[in-house]
């Protein structure tokens, strides 16, 4: 199976691997994960990581592990996400380390991943499901040009805001 690797000016995006588990578990126990359902629950975090890995096998794509060129340490996950029960295809992100925050990496990776979803996967649009209190993620969605869509369905009736990304045509402008 062909596993895509995306490169940007400063980043390398690859499929997550089992060796990324320790970094994910550290993230899950930190305040960085406070808006995610697996925060502070090691068993649930482990299962969530398994879903992240399996998503690639079941869908043929998934969130990319964000790394710096020349280093394979995962700094977070960014990319297309569409697990069972999601009403729409999502562009998601989670930055695991404080060193990767505030560098513009999430935006750079999200633009590359959204381009991949549109051009390679054939998506017409995408949404991002964001906890209403997660102001940093909301700011990123807005920098990506996404707009709040209060009418959009939410996954599993989660209390979240839905930010709709531009269509393929809108993203190309």
N, C-alpha and C positions, 0 to 999 in steps of 0.2 A: 504494500500500500504506500502510495506517495504521501509523504508528510510535508506539508509546506513549511517553509521558513521564510518569514518576512523580515526584511531589513529596512531600516530607516537611516537617517543621517547619523543617529547616535545609538540605535537600539537593534537588537536581534530578537525576533519573536518566534518561538518554537513551540511544539507540542509539549505540554507538561509531562513529566516522567515521575516515576515512583520516588526518585531521589529528591524531589521537591517537597515531599511530605513534611520533613522536619521544619522547613521554613513556613509552610502553610499552618502547621500546628502552633508554632510560635505566634504567628499572626492571629490565629483564632483565639488565643488566650490573651491577646493584647487589647487595649482600648481602640486600636485601629479597626477592629472588627465589630465594634459596638452596635452597628446597625444591621448586622447580619444574623440570621437565625441560629447559627452554630456558635455564636460568641460564648466563650467560657464553658462550653460543654464538649470535652475532649471526644467522647463517643460520637456525638453528632458531627463534630468537625471532621473526624476520620471518615465517617460515611459520606459527608459532603465532598471530601477530596476524592473518594472512590467514584462518585458520580461525575466529577470533573474529568477524571481519566476515562471513564466508560463512555462519556458523551462523544468522545472522538471515535470510538469503535462503533457506536450505535448510529450516530448521525454522519460520520465522516468528516467532522470538523468540531471545533470547540474553542474555548478560550485559550489564548496563547500565553505561554510563560514569557514574561518580559525579562530579558537579560541584557547586559552590556556586552558589546563585542569583545571577544577574547576571554570572557568570563562566563561560566555557565550557571552561576548562582541566580536563582529566580528571585526577582524583586517584586513580583505581583503577577496578576492575571488580567488580561484585557482581550476582549473579542466577542465573536458571535456565540450566542447561547440560546438554546431552544429546548429545554427539558420538557418532559411529559407534564402536561397541566398548564404550561405557559400559554396564554391566549395569543401572543405574538412573538415574533423573533426579536431577541434582545441583543443590544450591544452593551456588554457589561464590563466592569473593571473593579479591581481591588488592588491597591498598592500595599504590599506587605511590610515594607521597611520605611523608617523615617528618612533614611538617606536618599530614597527614590522620590520622596515627596518634595514638591516645590521646585522641581527641576524641569517641569514641562514634559516629563516622560509619559505620563498617563495620556495627555492630549496627543502627543506624537504617535504613541502606540494605538490609541483609539482611532485616529484618522487612518492609519495603515490597515487596521483590522476592519474598519467600516468599508474601506475601499475594497478589501478582499471579499467581504460579504456581498457587496453589490456586484463587483466585476466577476468574481469566480463562482460564488455560490448562487448568484442570480437573484438576490434579495432586491425588492423594490423599495423598501423602507425598513426601519428598525425603531424600536423603542428602548428606553432605559428605565427600569423600575428602580426608584430611589426613595429611601426613607425620607419623609418630609423634613426631618431634623438634620439630615446629612448635607449641610450647606456646601461643603467642599465638592461633593459629587454633583450637586445641583449646579454649582458654578462651572464645573467642567462640562456638563451637558450643555449649558448655555454657550460656553466658548466653542463647542462643537456645532453650534447652530440649532440645537434641539429646542423645541418649545413645549411648554406644559400642555398636555392634552387631558383635560379633566373628564372627558367622555370615554376615554379608553378603558377597556377591561383590565382588571388587575389579576395577577396570578393568585389562585387560592384565596381570593378575597383579602390579600395582604394589605395592611395599611401603608400604601406607598403612593408617591406621585409618579405619573407616567410622563416621560419626556420623549416626544416624537422627533426623530431625526429627519433631516431632509430626504426627499425621494432621491433616486439615482440622479435624475436630471438636476435637482436642486443642489445636490452635493458636488456635482461636477462644475458648478459655477464658481 
